[in-house]
């Protein structure tokens, strides 16, 4: 008997996180600098982070 795993994109999981937890991280300039230094530009998570930072 096997297990069924439901696939959810990481961006959907990030959307479910508590904004009280996520927003201070996204607002942190050091996080932004380190994230963008290591991010892949066309990555869905990079786009998610950039969108959330821009909405602040």
C-alpha positions, 0 to 999 in steps of 0.5 A: 500500500503506497501513500498519496502525496498531494503536490502543492507549489511552494508559493501556495504554502508561502501564501498560507503562512501567517503574515505576522511571521512573514512580513517582518522577514520580507521587510528586513533589508539584510534578508532582501540583499542575501535573497537576491544575491542567491535567487534565480530571477525567473523562479516562482519563489523569487517572483513571490518574494518580489511581489510581496516586498513591492506590496509593502 
